[in-house]
């Protein structure tokens, strides 16, 4: 079957599997594409450049998760963290995306009339490996 539910996805950062605390993972990869506009009325051509990526995470607040992410974002000297994302779970033959990133933001939201939640943004460093 070519489709899989998001509920079987897994996400690990800095060696910590945070899947149990995570309700959504979004990876945005954007490649720089420059227009080359020649003179003389010729058609525009495009030159692809490097890509950059960010990862947005969110989930239900838990002190165990808070201990992991707050230490990463509050470190006096930030350390790049290895991450592994498996959109279709961790079974044999499933796709894995891996890379490194800094935790660039971490937010906790505790509304009085709803569940406490968290969001985080990771700023990608280097390449994404797709295997």
C-alpha positions in Angstrom: 0.0 0.0 0.0 1.5 3.4 -1.0 0.0 5.3 1.9 0.8 5.3 5.6 -0.9 7.1 8.5 1.1 9.8 10.2 0.6 8.1 13.5 3.4 5.6 12.7 6.0 8.3 12.0 9.0 8.6 14.3 11.3 11.5 15.1 14.6 11.4 17.0 16.8 14.4 18.0 20.1 14.2 19.7 19.6 10.5 20.3 16.3 11.1 22.0 13.2 9.5 20.5 10.5 12.2 21.0 7.8 10.5 19.0 5.6 9.9 22.0 5.5 13.7 22.7 5.2 14.8 19.0 1.9 15.3 17.1 3.3 16.8 13.9 6.5 17.0 12.0 6.9 19.3 9.0 10.1 19.5 6.9 10.4 22.4 4.5 13.3 22.2 2.0 13.8 25.2 -0.2 16.3 25.4 -3.1 17.6 28.7 -4.2 16.8 29.1 -7.9 18.2 32.2 -9.6 16.9 33.7 -12.9 19.4 34.5 -15.6 17.9 37.1 -17.9 19.9 37.4 -21.1 19.7 40.5 -23.2 18.2 40.5 -26.7 14.7 39.3 -25.8 15.9 35.7 -25.1 14.0 33.5 -22.6 14.9 33.5 -19.0 16.9 30.5 -17.8 17.3 29.3 -14.3 20.3 28.3 -12.3 19.7 26.1 -9.3 21.7 26.9 -6.1 22.0 25.3 -2.7 19.1 24.3 -0.5 18.2 25.1 3.1 15.7 23.5 5.4 13.7 23.9 8.5 11.8 21.4 10.6 8.7 22.4 12.6 7.7 20.2 15.4 4.7 20.3 17.8 3.0 18.2 20.4 1.6 17.9 23.9 3.7 19.3 26.7 5.5 16.8 29.0 8.3 17.5 31.5 10.5 14.8 29.9 10.3 16.5 26.5 10.9 19.9 28.1 14.1 18.6 29.7 15.4 17.5 26.3 14.5 20.5 24.1 15.0 23.3 26.6 18.5 22.1 27.3 19.2 22.2 23.5 17.8 25.7 22.9 19.2 27.3 26.2 22.7 25.9 25.9 25.3 28.7 26.4 27.2 27.2 23.4 24.6 25.7 21.1 25.4 22.3 19.7 24.2 20.9 16.4 21.9 18.0 17.0 21.6 14.9 14.8 18.0 14.0 13.8 16.2 11.1 12.2 12.7 11.3 10.7 10.9 8.2 9.5 7.6 9.4 7.9 6.3 5.8 7.5 7.6 4.4 10.8 10.6 2.4 11.6 9.8 -1.0 10.0 12.2 -2.6 7.5 12.5 -1.0 4.1 10.9 2.3 5.2 12.3 5.7 4.2 14.5 7.6 6.7 15.5 11.3 6.4 18.5 12.2 8.5 20.6 15.3 9.1 21.8 17.8 11.7 20.2 21.0 13.0 20.2 23.6 15.7 17.1 24.0 17.9 16.4 27.6 16.9 13.1 28.0 18.9 11.1 26.2 21.5 7.8 27.5 22.7 5.4 26.2 25.5 1.7 27.2 25.4 -0.5 26.6 28.4 -4.0 28.0 27.7 -6.4 27.8 30.6 -9.1 26.1 28.5 -7.1 23.6 26.6 -4.2 21.1 26.6 -0.6 22.4 27.2 1.4 22.2 24.0 4.9 22.9 22.7 6.3 23.9 19.3 9.9 23.9 18.1 11.8 25.0 15.0 15.0 23.3 13.9 17.4 25.2 11.6 19.1 22.6 9.3 22.8 22.4 9.0 24.4 20.6 6.0 22.8 18.0 3.9 19.6 15.9 4.3 20.2 12.2 3.7 17.3 10.3 2.2 17.7 6.6 2.6 
